[in-house]
């Protein structure tokens, strides 16, 4: 019989606080004093006084915080799904805005290209049409020096626009006509 009584005595749980020396024989009383985790401050260190309700409210708040943290880390929770839904939607909206901006940039670039091509053509046409002889008379032309007898093209552009600019404009005109 003494063996049986020693086994029963060994199964009896006690919790002793090394701060205040109190001994707790029920799990509820121990949890109220020590808190839910090792990180919780014991009740004797909180200075809650004799008001047990305040201590119970604190421990409930600690438990709620731990459950909320666990739920936050649990990807199957409703909050986590909502978070992923919002971030996915935001990512899609950002991508759509980037694509819209890219398309707008392409359209604006095409418009600027067409505007530039038209300006180059207008300058070259104006320079080439300044010649009063229009490739006919007088021969040779006093402005461009072209000779109709030798079937020379009008050179009024060469005499109106500096050579380096004329070369660049004609290269751009050629490039614009090859790109469409």
Secondary structure, 3 states (H helix, E strand, C coil): CHHHHHHHHHHCCCEECCCCCCEECCHHHHHHHHCCCCCCCCHHHHCCCCCHHHHHHHHHHHHHHHHHHHHHHCCCCHHHHHHHHHHHHHHHHHHHHHHHHHHHHHHHHHHHHHHHHHHHHHHHHHHHCCCCCCCCCCCCCCCCCCCCCCCCCCCHHHHHCCHHHHHHHHHHHHHHHHHC
